[in-house]
Amino acid sequence: MTFTTLLKNLTTNNMKTKEDFENGKQKVDEFEALTRPLMKYLCENHHPHVTIIITPTDAQLLYGKMSTGQIDDYILD
């Protein structure tokens, strides 16, 4: 999901006022600012098949050996 899509989802699902929209946009902008250094690190130090997963207690660098790509055939709307 792109940051634009995330922002759109935030605005259409939860935003009632302009202030709500600005707060949501600020959160997305802050999240993007935090993640860009990791994206840069991945691009400069690893191949395109690695992923970082961060939780409140752990960070993992994973290698994707095989993928089908995104399949949406079974998602209920």
Contacts in CASP RR format, 6 or more apart in sequence:
PFRMAT RR
TARGET T0000
AUTHOR 0000-0000-0000
METHOD contacts of the structure
MODEL  1
MTFTTLLKNLTTNNMKTKEDFENGKQKVDEFEALTRPLMKYLCENHHPHV
TIIITPTDAQLLYGKMSTGQIDDYILD
1 9 0 8 1.000
3 28 0 8 1.000
3 31 0 8 1.000
3 32 0 8 1.000
6 28 0 8 1.000
7 24 0 8 1.000
7 25 0 8 1.000
7 28 0 8 1.000
10 24 0 8 1.000
10 27 0 8 1.000
10 28 0 8 1.000
11 21 0 8 1.000
11 24 0 8 1.000
14 20 0 8 1.000
15 21 0 8 1.000
15 24 0 8 1.000
38 52 0 8 1.000
42 50 0 8 1.000
42 52 0 8 1.000
46 61 0 8 1.000
49 63 0 8 1.000
49 64 0 8 1.000
49 65 0 8 1.000
50 61 0 8 1.000
50 62 0 8 1.000
50 63 0 8 1.000
50 64 0 8 1.000
51 61 0 8 1.000
51 62 0 8 1.000
51 64 0 8 1.000
52 59 0 8 1.000
52 60 0 8 1.000
52 61 0 8 1.000
52 62 0 8 1.000
53 59 0 8 1.000
53 60 0 8 1.000
53 62 0 8 1.000
54 60 0 8 1.000
END
